[in-house]
Amino acid sequence: MSDAVMNDAVMNDAGMNAAGMNAALGAVIAGGLSSRFGSPKALVEVGGERVVDRVSAALRAALGHERIVCIANDPEIAAAIGLPSRADVMTGIGALGGVHAALLWAQERGCAGVLAAGCDMPFLAPALLRALLTHAAGADAVLPASDGPRGVEPLCAWYGTACIAAIEATVHAGNTRMIGFHDRVRVVRLPLEEVKRYGEPARMFMNLNTPADRAEAERLAAVQDG
């Protein structure tokens, strides 16, 4: 059985029947090159647990089901992660390609959208992820506000399948920014004050771009576990 067939078989379970047609698919976005980190950052450990496992656990806790997939372009990394996986369909556009591929998978499986998270975010709060889902009705994308340069966190977000056409049109127009398609869809931003109810934004949205980031994450995990 090929990897693609095996991955699809894993997803073809009772949880994807008609009763789950409107459920969100959990998606770990792991298509990056980890060039600044120097090794596959999804696979490094923080607090004795692989970062990608921390991310998938947060998604499972938020969604209340096991339908978690991974978008990864390196077959070896995908195999090491151990989740049902596919590669980007629209290549060369960074993490936006991962969100797009996840949405195509969700659409194929009859899901309304995806709850997407970056593979290198060790401190995602399940309660925050659940809060995003509560705002999904009547929206095509729900993102938490942040103090980051975009003002929102696009790799801690819910995206509906209506975003597929919007992403494709925006990319074909030459815009590959993560939020470049937002003016084509209905976007809800969770206000920063509400985000703070679930934890410190800088901690929840921390991602591991460098070994120094990993060292800081270890320090934070030690404080939390202590």
Contacts in CASP RR format, 6 or more apart in sequence:
PFRMAT RR
TARGET T0000
AUTHOR 0000-0000-0000
METHOD contacts of the structure
MODEL  1
MSDAVMNDAVMNDAGMNAAGMNAALGAVIAGGLSSRFGSPKALVEVGGER
VVDRVSAALRAALGHERIVCIANDPEIAAAIGLPSRADVMTGIGALGGVH
AALLWAQERGCAGVLAAGCDMPFLAPALLRALLTHAAGADAVLPASDGPR
GVEPLCAWYGTACIAAIEATVHAGNTRMIGFHDRVRVVRLPLEEVKRYGE
PARMFMNLNTPADRAEAERLAAVQDG
1 9 0 8 1.000
3 75 0 8 1.000
3 78 0 8 1.000
3 79 0 8 1.000
3 85 0 8 1.000
4 86 0 8 1.000
7 69 0 8 1.000
7 84 0 8 1.000
7 85 0 8 1.000
7 86 0 8 1.000
8 84 0 8 1.000
10 84 0 8 1.000
11 67 0 8 1.000
11 69 0 8 1.000
11 84 0 8 1.000
11 109 0 8 1.000
15 23 0 8 1.000
15 65 0 8 1.000
15 67 0 8 1.000
16 67 0 8 1.000
16 109 0 8 1.000
16 110 0 8 1.000
20 111 0 8 1.000
21 110 0 8 1.000
21 111 0 8 1.000
21 112 0 8 1.000
22 111 0 8 1.000
22 112 0 8 1.000
23 63 0 8 1.000
23 65 0 8 1.000
23 67 0 8 1.000
23 111 0 8 1.000
23 112 0 8 1.000
24 63 0 8 1.000
24 106 0 8 1.000
24 111 0 8 1.000
24 112 0 8 1.000
24 113 0 8 1.000
24 114 0 8 1.000
24 115 0 8 1.000
24 133 0 8 1.000
24 136 0 8 1.000
24 158 0 8 1.000
25 67 0 8 1.000
25 68 0 8 1.000
25 69 0 8 1.000
25 102 0 8 1.000
25 105 0 8 1.000
25 106 0 8 1.000
25 109 0 8 1.000
25 111 0 8 1.000
25 113 0 8 1.000
25 114 0 8 1.000
25 115 0 8 1.000
26 59 0 8 1.000
26 63 0 8 1.000
26 67 0 8 1.000
26 68 0 8 1.000
26 69 0 8 1.000
26 102 0 8 1.000
26 114 0 8 1.000
26 115 0 8 1.000
26 116 0 8 1.000
26 117 0 8 1.000
27 59 0 8 1.000
27 68 0 8 1.000
27 69 0 8 1.000
27 70 0 8 1.000
27 71 0 8 1.000
27 98 0 8 1.000
27 99 0 8 1.000
27 102 0 8 1.000
27 105 0 8 1.000
27 106 0 8 1.000
27 114 0 8 1.000
27 115 0 8 1.000
27 116 0 8 1.000
27 117 0 8 1.000
28 42 0 8 1.000
28 52 0 8 1.000
28 55 0 8 1.000
28 56 0 8 1.000
28 59 0 8 1.000
28 68 0 8 1.000
28 69 0 8 1.000
28 70 0 8 1.000
28 71 0 8 1.000
28 81 0 8 1.000
28 83 0 8 1.000
28 117 0 8 1.000
28 118 0 8 1.000
28 119 0 8 1.000
29 71 0 8 1.000
29 95 0 8 1.000
29 98 0 8 1.000
29 99 0 8 1.000
29 102 0 8 1.000
29 116 0 8 1.000
29 117 0 8 1.000
29 118 0 8 1.000
29 119 0 8 1.000
29 155 0 8 1.000
30 42 0 8 1.000
30 52 0 8 1.000
30 70 0 8 1.000
30 71 0 8 1.000
30 72 0 8 1.000
30 77 0 8 1.000
30 78 0 8 1.000
30 81 0 8 1.000
30 118 0 8 1.000
30 119 0 8 1.000
31 71 0 8 1.000
31 72 0 8 1.000
31 73 0 8 1.000
31 74 0 8 1.000
31 77 0 8 1.000
31 87 0 8 1.000
31 88 0 8 1.000
31 94 0 8 1.000
31 95 0 8 1.000
31 98 0 8 1.000
31 119 0 8 1.000
32 73 0 8 1.000
32 94 0 8 1.000
32 95 0 8 1.000
34 40 0 8 1.000
34 41 0 8 1.000
34 42 0 8 1.000
36 209 0 8 1.000
36 210 0 8 1.000
37 44 0 8 1.000
37 208 0 8 1.000
37 209 0 8 1.000
37 210 0 8 1.000
37 211 0 8 1.000
37 213 0 8 1.000
37 214 0 8 1.000
38 211 0 8 1.000
40 74 0 8 1.000
40 77 0 8 1.000
40 80 0 8 1.000
41 51 0 8 1.000
41 119 0 8 1.000
41 120 0 8 1.000
41 208 0 8 1.000
41 209 0 8 1.000
41 214 0 8 1.000
42 50 0 8 1.000
42 51 0 8 1.000
42 52 0 8 1.000
42 55 0 8 1.000
42 72 0 8 1.000
42 77 0 8 1.000
42 81 0 8 1.000
42 119 0 8 1.000
42 120 0 8 1.000
43 50 0 8 1.000
43 51 0 8 1.000
43 52 0 8 1.000
43 77 0 8 1.000
43 80 0 8 1.000
43 81 0 8 1.000
44 50 0 8 1.000
44 51 0 8 1.000
44 208 0 8 1.000
44 214 0 8 1.000
45 51 0 8 1.000
46 54 0 8 1.000
46 122 0 8 1.000
46 208 0 8 1.000
46 214 0 8 1.000
46 217 0 8 1.000
46 218 0 8 1.000
46 221 0 8 1.000
47 218 0 8 1.000
47 221 0 8 1.000
47 222 0 8 1.000
47 225 0 8 1.000
48 221 0 8 1.000
51 119 0 8 1.000
51 120 0 8 1.000
51 121 0 8 1.000
51 122 0 8 1.000
51 208 0 8 1.000
51 217 0 8 1.000
52 70 0 8 1.000
52 81 0 8 1.000
52 119 0 8 1.000
54 122 0 8 1.000
54 123 0 8 1.000
54 124 0 8 1.000
55 117 0 8 1.000
55 118 0 8 1.000
55 119 0 8 1.000
55 120 0 8 1.000
55 121 0 8 1.000
55 122 0 8 1.000
55 124 0 8 1.000
56 68 0 8 1.000
56 83 0 8 1.000
58 117 0 8 1.000
58 124 0 8 1.000
58 125 0 8 1.000
58 126 0 8 1.000
58 129 0 8 1.000
59 68 0 8 1.000
59 115 0 8 1.000
59 117 0 8 1.000
59 124 0 8 1.000
59 129 0 8 1.000
60 66 0 8 1.000
60 68 0 8 1.000
61 126 0 8 1.000
61 129 0 8 1.000
62 115 0 8 1.000
62 126 0 8 1.000
62 127 0 8 1.000
62 129 0 8 1.000
62 130 0 8 1.000
62 133 0 8 1.000
63 115 0 8 1.000
63 129 0 8 1.000
63 133 0 8 1.000
67 111 0 8 1.000
68 83 0 8 1.000
68 84 0 8 1.000
69 83 0 8 1.000
69 84 0 8 1.000
69 85 0 8 1.000
69 86 0 8 1.000
69 102 0 8 1.000
69 105 0 8 1.000
70 78 0 8 1.000
70 81 0 8 1.000
70 82 0 8 1.000
70 83 0 8 1.000
70 84 0 8 1.000
70 85 0 8 1.000
70 86 0 8 1.000
70 119 0 8 1.000
71 85 0 8 1.000
71 86 0 8 1.000
71 87 0 8 1.000
71 88 0 8 1.000
71 97 0 8 1.000
71 98 0 8 1.000
71 99 0 8 1.000
71 101 0 8 1.000
71 102 0 8 1.000
72 78 0 8 1.000
72 81 0 8 1.000
72 85 0 8 1.000
72 87 0 8 1.000
72 119 0 8 1.000
73 87 0 8 1.000
73 88 0 8 1.000
73 91 0 8 1.000
78 85 0 8 1.000
78 87 0 8 1.000
79 85 0 8 1.000
81 119 0 8 1.000
86 101 0 8 1.000
86 105 0 8 1.000
87 101 0 8 1.000
88 94 0 8 1.000
88 97 0 8 1.000
88 98 0 8 1.000
88 100 0 8 1.000
88 101 0 8 1.000
89 97 0 8 1.000
89 100 0 8 1.000
89 101 0 8 1.000
89 104 0 8 1.000
90 96 0 8 1.000
90 97 0 8 1.000
90 100 0 8 1.000
90 101 0 8 1.000
90 167 0 8 1.000
90 168 0 8 1.000
90 171 0 8 1.000
91 97 0 8 1.000
92 176 0 8 1.000
93 100 0 8 1.000
93 171 0 8 1.000
93 176 0 8 1.000
94 176 0 8 1.000
95 118 0 8 1.000
95 154 0 8 1.000
95 155 0 8 1.000
95 178 0 8 1.000
96 167 0 8 1.000
96 171 0 8 1.000
96 176 0 8 1.000
96 177 0 8 1.000
96 178 0 8 1.000
97 167 0 8 1.000
99 114 0 8 1.000
99 116 0 8 1.000
99 154 0 8 1.000
99 159 0 8 1.000
99 163 0 8 1.000
99 167 0 8 1.000
99 178 0 8 1.000
100 164 0 8 1.000
100 167 0 8 1.000
100 168 0 8 1.000
102 114 0 8 1.000
102 116 0 8 1.000
102 159 0 8 1.000
103 113 0 8 1.000
103 114 0 8 1.000
103 159 0 8 1.000
103 160 0 8 1.000
103 161 0 8 1.000
103 163 0 8 1.000
103 164 0 8 1.000
103 167 0 8 1.000
104 164 0 8 1.000
105 114 0 8 1.000
106 112 0 8 1.000
106 113 0 8 1.000
106 114 0 8 1.000
106 160 0 8 1.000
106 161 0 8 1.000
107 113 0 8 1.000
107 161 0 8 1.000
107 164 0 8 1.000
111 161 0 8 1.000
112 136 0 8 1.000
112 160 0 8 1.000
112 161 0 8 1.000
113 158 0 8 1.000
113 159 0 8 1.000
113 160 0 8 1.000
113 161 0 8 1.000
114 158 0 8 1.000
114 159 0 8 1.000
114 160 0 8 1.000
115 129 0 8 1.000
115 132 0 8 1.000
115 133 0 8 1.000
115 157 0 8 1.000
115 158 0 8 1.000
116 155 0 8 1.000
116 156 0 8 1.000
116 157 0 8 1.000
116 158 0 8 1.000
116 159 0 8 1.000
117 124 0 8 1.000
117 129 0 8 1.000
117 155 0 8 1.000
117 156 0 8 1.000
118 155 0 8 1.000
118 156 0 8 1.000
118 207 0 8 1.000
120 207 0 8 1.000
120 208 0 8 1.000
120 209 0 8 1.000
121 155 0 8 1.000
121 156 0 8 1.000
121 204 0 8 1.000
121 205 0 8 1.000
121 206 0 8 1.000
121 207 0 8 1.000
121 208 0 8 1.000
122 206 0 8 1.000
122 208 0 8 1.000
122 217 0 8 1.000
122 221 0 8 1.000
123 203 0 8 1.000
123 204 0 8 1.000
123 206 0 8 1.000
123 217 0 8 1.000
123 220 0 8 1.000
124 156 0 8 1.000
124 204 0 8 1.000
125 198 0 8 1.000
125 199 0 8 1.000
125 204 0 8 1.000
127 198 0 8 1.000
128 144 0 8 1.000
128 156 0 8 1.000
128 190 0 8 1.000
128 195 0 8 1.000
128 198 0 8 1.000
128 199 0 8 1.000
128 204 0 8 1.000
129 156 0 8 1.000
131 144 0 8 1.000
131 190 0 8 1.000
131 194 0 8 1.000
131 198 0 8 1.000
132 142 0 8 1.000
132 143 0 8 1.000
132 144 0 8 1.000
132 156 0 8 1.000
132 157 0 8 1.000
132 158 0 8 1.000
132 190 0 8 1.000
133 142 0 8 1.000
133 158 0 8 1.000
135 142 0 8 1.000
135 158 0 8 1.000
135 188 0 8 1.000
135 190 0 8 1.000
136 142 0 8 1.000
136 158 0 8 1.000
136 160 0 8 1.000
138 186 0 8 1.000
139 158 0 8 1.000
139 186 0 8 1.000
139 187 0 8 1.000
139 188 0 8 1.000
140 159 0 8 1.000
140 160 0 8 1.000
140 162 0 8 1.000
140 163 0 8 1.000
140 166 0 8 1.000
140 185 0 8 1.000
140 186 0 8 1.000
140 187 0 8 1.000
141 157 0 8 1.000
141 158 0 8 1.000
141 159 0 8 1.000
141 160 0 8 1.000
141 163 0 8 1.000
141 182 0 8 1.000
141 185 0 8 1.000
141 186 0 8 1.000
141 187 0 8 1.000
141 188 0 8 1.000
142 157 0 8 1.000
142 158 0 8 1.000
142 187 0 8 1.000
142 188 0 8 1.000
142 189 0 8 1.000
142 190 0 8 1.000
143 152 0 8 1.000
143 153 0 8 1.000
143 154 0 8 1.000
143 156 0 8 1.000
143 157 0 8 1.000
143 158 0 8 1.000
143 187 0 8 1.000
143 188 0 8 1.000
143 189 0 8 1.000
143 190 0 8 1.000
144 152 0 8 1.000
144 153 0 8 1.000
144 156 0 8 1.000
144 157 0 8 1.000
144 189 0 8 1.000
144 190 0 8 1.000
144 192 0 8 1.000
144 195 0 8 1.000
144 201 0 8 1.000
144 205 0 8 1.000
145 151 0 8 1.000
145 152 0 8 1.000
145 189 0 8 1.000
145 190 0 8 1.000
145 191 0 8 1.000
145 192 0 8 1.000
145 195 0 8 1.000
146 152 0 8 1.000
146 153 0 8 1.000
146 192 0 8 1.000
146 195 0 8 1.000
146 201 0 8 1.000
146 205 0 8 1.000
147 192 0 8 1.000
147 201 0 8 1.000
147 202 0 8 1.000
148 205 0 8 1.000
150 178 0 8 1.000
150 179 0 8 1.000
152 179 0 8 1.000
152 189 0 8 1.000
153 205 0 8 1.000
154 178 0 8 1.000
154 179 0 8 1.000
155 178 0 8 1.000
155 207 0 8 1.000
156 204 0 8 1.000
156 205 0 8 1.000
162 185 0 8 1.000
162 186 0 8 1.000
163 181 0 8 1.000
163 185 0 8 1.000
166 181 0 8 1.000
166 184 0 8 1.000
166 185 0 8 1.000
167 181 0 8 1.000
169 181 0 8 1.000
169 184 0 8 1.000
170 176 0 8 1.000
170 180 0 8 1.000
170 181 0 8 1.000
170 184 0 8 1.000
175 181 0 8 1.000
192 201 0 8 1.000
195 201 0 8 1.000
195 204 0 8 1.000
198 204 0 8 1.000
203 220 0 8 1.000
206 213 0 8 1.000
206 216 0 8 1.000
206 217 0 8 1.000
206 220 0 8 1.000
207 213 0 8 1.000
208 214 0 8 1.000
208 217 0 8 1.000
END
